[in-house]
Amino acid sequence: MEKQGRDPRFRPAANGVSRASFTLIFQRKAHGKVLPPDMSDN
């Protein structure tokens, strides 16, 4: 029961951070594939 109560509270925060990180990583990977390494590093 306690875990179920804590889940919803931690879920939104973790989900938000996860989503932001995933988006940044995904964008970086996409840019790295499309643009040269020099541009990606920048």
TIRO-2110 file (N, C-alpha, C; in Angstrom, 1 decimal):
// TIRO-2110
0.9, -1.2, 0.0, N, 1, A
0.0, 0.0, 0.0, CA, 1, A
0.9, 1.3, 0.0, C, 1, A
1.9, 1.2, 0.8, N, 2, A
2.8, 2.4, 0.9, CA, 2, A
3.5, 2.7, -0.5, C, 2, A
3.9, 1.6, -1.1, N, 3, A
4.6, 1.8, -2.4, CA, 3, A
3.6, 2.4, -3.4, C, 3, A
2.4, 1.9, -3.4, N, 4, A
1.4, 2.4, -4.3, CA, 4, A
1.2, 3.9, -4.1, C, 4, A
1.2, 4.3, -2.8, N, 5, A
1.0, 5.7, -2.5, CA, 5, A
2.2, 6.6, -2.9, C, 5, A
3.4, 6.0, -2.8, N, 6, A
4.6, 6.8, -3.1, CA, 6, A
4.8, 6.8, -4.7, C, 6, A
4.4, 5.8, -5.3, N, 7, A
4.5, 5.7, -6.8, CA, 7, A
4.0, 6.9, -7.5, C, 7, A
2.7, 7.3, -7.3, N, 8, A
2.1, 8.4, -8.0, CA, 8, A
2.9, 9.7, -7.7, C, 8, A
3.4, 9.9, -6.5, N, 9, A
4.2, 11.1, -6.2, CA, 9, A
5.5, 11.1, -6.9, C, 9, A
6.2, 10.0, -6.9, N, 10, A
7.5, 10.0, -7.6, CA, 10, A
7.4, 9.8, -9.1, C, 10, A
6.3, 9.2, -9.5, N, 11, A
6.1, 9.0, -10.9, CA, 11, A
6.2, 10.3, -11.8, C, 11, A
5.4, 11.3, -11.5, N, 12, A
5.4, 12.5, -12.3, CA, 12, A
6.8, 13.1, -12.4, C, 12, A
7.4, 13.3, -11.2, N, 13, A
8.8, 13.9, -11.2, CA, 13, A
9.8, 13.1, -12.0, C, 13, A
9.8, 11.8, -11.7, N, 14, A
10.8, 10.9, -12.4, CA, 14, A
10.4, 10.9, -13.9, C, 14, A
9.1, 10.8, -14.2, N, 15, A
8.7, 10.8, -15.6, CA, 15, A
9.1, 12.0, -16.3, C, 15, A
9.0, 13.2, -15.7, N, 16, A
9.3, 14.5, -16.3, CA, 16, A
10.8, 14.5, -16.6, C, 16, A
11.6, 14.1, -15.6, N, 17, A
13.1, 14.2, -15.7, CA, 17, A
13.5, 13.2, -16.8, C, 17, A
12.9, 12.0, -16.7, N, 18, A
13.2, 10.9, -17.7, CA, 18, A
12.9, 11.4, -19.1, C, 18, A
11.7, 12.0, -19.2, N, 19, A
11.3, 12.5, -20.6, CA, 19, A
12.3, 13.6, -21.1, C, 19, A
12.6, 14.5, -20.2, N, 20, A
13.5, 15.6, -20.7, CA, 20, A
14.9, 15.0, -21.1, C, 20, A
15.4, 14.1, -20.2, N, 21, A
16.7, 13.5, -20.5, CA, 21, A
16.6, 12.7, -21.8, C, 21, A
15.5, 11.9, -22.0, N, 22, A
15.4, 11.1, -23.2, CA, 22, A
15.3, 12.0, -24.4, C, 22, A
14.5, 13.1, -24.3, N, 23, A
14.4, 14.0, -25.4, CA, 23, A
15.8, 14.6, -25.8, C, 23, A
16.5, 15.0, -24.8, N, 24, A
17.8, 15.7, -25.0, CA, 24, A
18.7, 14.6, -25.7, C, 24, A
18.8, 13.4, -25.1, N, 25, A
19.6, 12.4, -25.7, CA, 25, A
19.2, 12.1, -27.1, C, 25, A
17.9, 11.9, -27.3, N, 26, A
17.4, 11.6, -28.6, CA, 26, A
17.8, 12.7, -29.6, C, 26, A
17.6, 13.9, -29.2, N, 27, A
17.9, 15.0, -30.1, CA, 27, A
19.4, 15.0, -30.4, C, 27, A
20.2, 14.8, -29.4, N, 28, A
21.7, 14.8, -29.6, CA, 28, A
22.0, 13.7, -30.5, C, 28, A
21.5, 12.5, -30.4, N, 29, A
21.8, 11.4, -31.3, CA, 29, A
21.4, 11.7, -32.7, C, 29, A
20.2, 12.3, -32.8, N, 30, A
19.7, 12.6, -34.1, CA, 30, A
20.6, 13.7, -34.8, C, 30, A
21.0, 14.7, -34.0, N, 31, A
21.9, 15.7, -34.6, CA, 31, A
23.2, 15.1, -34.9, C, 31, A
23.7, 14.2, -34.0, N, 32, A
25.0, 13.6, -34.3, CA, 32, A
25.0, 12.8, -35.6, C, 32, A
23.9, 12.2, -35.9, N, 33, A
23.8, 11.4, -37.1, CA, 33, A
23.7, 12.3, -38.3, C, 33, A
22.9, 13.4, -38.2, N, 34, A
22.7, 14.3, -39.3, CA, 34, A
23.9, 15.3, -39.5, C, 34, A
24.3, 15.9, -38.4, N, 35, A
25.4, 16.8, -38.5, CA, 35, A
26.7, 16.1, -38.2, C, 35, A
27.8, 16.8, -38.6, N, 36, A
29.2, 16.2, -38.3, CA, 36, A
29.5, 16.2, -36.8, C, 36, A
30.5, 15.5, -36.4, N, 37, A
30.8, 15.4, -34.9, CA, 37, A
31.1, 16.8, -34.4, C, 37, A
31.8, 17.6, -35.2, N, 38, A
32.2, 18.9, -34.7, CA, 38, A
30.9, 19.7, -34.3, C, 38, A
29.9, 19.7, -35.1, N, 39, A
28.7, 20.5, -34.8, CA, 39, A
28.0, 19.8, -33.6, C, 39, A
28.0, 18.5, -33.6, N, 40, A
27.3, 17.8, -32.5, CA, 40, A
28.0, 18.2, -31.1, C, 40, A
29.3, 18.2, -31.2, N, 41, A
30.0, 18.5, -29.9, CA, 41, A
29.7, 20.0, -29.5, C, 41, A
29.5, 20.8, -30.5, N, 42, A
29.2, 22.2, -30.2, CA, 42, A
27.8, 22.3, -29.7, C, 42, A
END
